[in-house]
């Protein structure tokens, strides 16, 4: 019995000594390696977050100025764009604009947000004559921010400009629009309340419904004008809005379903051409042809 008790005492003493030795080791005494804290956890370095403002850029576009040489030839544009950047880690950032998209900053900025003024030659822009917008120019720039640990982010920002000596546009940037059409739910019948097609804005500035006119030409027939959302005007077709329906504007991502209202416009499969007009500017902003209702 005495021998067993002695062994137990020695074992317990040895355990206490070992525990005390291990406790002498302080985690803070172990230097951390790159990417780790002193307790072994991996630190996360977040890249900067970037944004721009379509609304502020549209307002700034009203001050866009063409630049002409002594022979009154267009050589470039002076304009402004908005940016904002934040680093959630609180790191210092190197920020600026890449004007030729080569991945390096050409025009540095120091404030975390604000407007930047550019003077770009035509050689740094794209002329949009091939898209039926004569003398309209497109600039694509990138805003870049890199934190002090090397993590970086980039944001593309585009702008449109026109030559004031031509009819290329009016009052600031030309608003370029793109719409797409597809078959609506249900098949056309001899009824007079069929869903025909759906139209969605894929690109463009917000436009108030009061300034929108949508005309249909079905199987090459005479155009008919549809009633806008919320309007009961006695037309043979109407537009039922989907997407964000809480405002009075047509925005990117929003769309409408074209519905017969009291007249059989399409009894089976039909091909529909759509013309969308900005009535205030008296300008056609999009034509979408050969949309099948089936």
N, C-alpha and C positions, 0 to 999 in steps of 0.2 A: 504493500500500500504506500509506504514512504517513497519507494522508488517511483511509482506512478505519479505521486503528487509532485515529486521533484521534477520529473520530465515535463509535466503540465506547466509548472512555474517557469521553467527555462524556455519552453515554447512560447508562452505568453510574453515573456520579457523580450524574446527575439522579435516577435511581431511588433511590439511597441517600439523597439529600436528602429526597425525597418520603416514603420509608418512615420516616425519622427524624421528620419533621413529624407524620405520622399517629400515630406511637407516642407523641408527647407528649400526646395526648388521653387522659385518664384517664376510664374509665367511671364512676368514683365521682364525677367532677366534674359529671356530668349529673344534675340533680335528677330523681328518679323521679316519675312521674305517679300519680294514684290508681289502685290495683289492679295496679301493676307494681313489680317490684324494680328495682335499679339496672342489672341486666344485661338488662332487657327482658322477663323472665319474669313471667307473671301469677300473683299470689298468690291462694290459695283461702281463703276464710273459711267454715269449717264452722258450721252452725247447731248449737245445743245438742242433745244426745241425751237423751230422756226415757223413763222407764218407771215402772210401778207394780208392785205385788205382789198378785195375787189371793189368795194364801195369807194374807199379813199382813192384808189388808183383811177377810178372813173372820174371822180371829181378833179383829181390832179391833171387828168388828160385834157380837160378843158383849157389848160394853160400850155399845152404842147405847142412848140414853135418850130416851124420849118426853117431851115438855114439855107440861104441862097448865096451864090458867089456874085462877083461883079457883073457877070453876064446874065443874072437872074436865073441861073440854073440851080435846081435843088441839089444840095450836097449832103444833107443830113437833117437830124432833128434834135432839139433840146426838149427834155421832158423829165418828169419826176415819177418815182415809184416809192411805195411804202414798204417797210419791213419791221419786224419785231423778233427779238431773240431772247431766250432765257436759258440759263444752265441751273438745273435744280440742285446740283451739288455745290453751287456758289463759286465755281471755278472762274478764273479769268478767261476771257474769250478773245480770239483774234477773228475779226469779222470784216466782211466786205462783199463786193459784187464782182462776179466773173462775167465780163461783158463779151467774151469770145468763146466761152464754154470749153476752155482748155483745162479746167480744174484748178486754176490758180486765181487768187484775188487780184483784180486789176484796179479796183477803187475801194480803198479801206474806209471803214466807219468805226466810230468809237462808242456812240450812244447805243443803248439797248433797243431803241425803237426810234422811228422817225422817217422823214422823206429824204431821198437821195436824188440829186439832180444829175442827169446824164447829158452828154453831147456825143451822139453816135453818128458816124458817117453812114452813107447808104450802103457801103461795102459790108457793114456789119449787120445789115437787115435783109429781109426777104421781101421782094416786091410781089404783090398778089394778083398781078394781071391775069395769071393763068386760072384764077378762080372768079373771073368776071368782076373783080374789084380794081378797076384801073387806078393807078397812081396811089394805091394804098400799100403801106409798108408795115411789116411785122418784125418786132424785135423780141428775141427770147434771151433772157438773162438768168443767171443763177445767183442766189444769195448764199454765201458760205459762212459758217461759223465753226471754229475749232477751239476746243478748250485746252487748258494748259497741260493736260495729260495726253493730248493727241487725238481725242475722240472728236469727230466732226460730223456735221450735217449740211445738206444742201437743199435749197428750195428753188424750183423753177418759177419764174415770173415772166409773163408775156405782156406785150403792149402793142397797140395798133395806131398807126399814124397816117395822115394823108397830106397830099400836096395841095395847099390852098389855091394855087393858080389854076387848078383843074376842078372838075366836078366830082372828085373822088370821095368827098364827104362833107360834113358840116358840123361845126361846133364841137371840136375835140375828137376823140378816137371814134372811128367807125365801129359800130356794133355789128359783129359778125355772128350770124345765127346758123344753127344746124338743127333740123328736125328729122325724126324718123317715124315711119308709119308701119303699122302691122294690122293684121286681121283682128277684129274684135270678137268677143265671145258670142257664140250663137251663129247660125247661118241665116243669110238673107232669105226672106219669104215674100209672098205676095201681100203680106201685112204692111202696115204703115208706121210701125214703131220698132223696127229692127235696129240692132246695133250693127254698124257698118265697119268702121276702122278705129284704131287708136293712134293718136299723134303725141309724140313726146319731144320736149325740147332737150337736145343733147348739148348744145353750146349756145351761149348768148347772154346778154344782159337782161335783167328783169324788165318786163314790159307790162304796163297796166292794161287790163282787159278792155278798158275804154278806148284804147288805141289799136286794138287788134281786129282784123277782119280775116275770116277764114272762108275761102271759096272752094267748092268742089266741082270737078268736071267728071261725070260718070260715063265711062265708055265713050269718051270723046264728045259728050253732049255739052250743051250750053252751061256755063258756070252758074252755080247757085250759092248764095251767101247764107251761112249758118248763124243762128243766134248764139251769142256768147254765153258763158256760164251765168246763170241767174237772170237771164234776159228772156222775156217772152214777147217776141216780136212778130209772130205769125209766119216765120220762115218754115221751109219744108224740111229743115234739119236743125239740130241743136247740138251744143257742145256740153258734155258733162265732165267736169274737172275731176281729176284724181291726183294724189300726191298731197301737197300742202294746199288745203282749200280754205285756210283761215284768213287769207289776204285777198287782195284784188289784183294780183299780178300773176303773170306766167313766168315761172323761173325754171332754171335748169333742173331736170329730174321730174318736173311736173308734166302732166299731160291731160289730154281730153279724149273722151270716147264720142265719136260722131254717131248720132242717133237720128233716125227718121222721125219726123213729127207731122203726121197727118197725110203723108204722101208716100207712095211706094216708089222709092228711087232705085232700088236694086232688088230684083226678084230671085236672083240666083247668084252665080259668081260674077263679080263686076271688077273692073279696073278703074281706080279712082286717082285722079290727079288733084293735088292740093296746092293752093296758092295762099300764102300768108302775107298780109300787108300791114305795115305800120302806118295807120291812117293819119297820124299827126305829121309824120315825116313825108307822107305820100310816097312811100318806097316799099317795093316788094322785098321782104327780108328772107323769104325761102319759098322754093317750089319743090314739092316732093311728089314724084310721078310714079304711076303704075303700082299703087298700093292695092293689093288684092283683098276684096271682101268676099269671103266664101264660106 
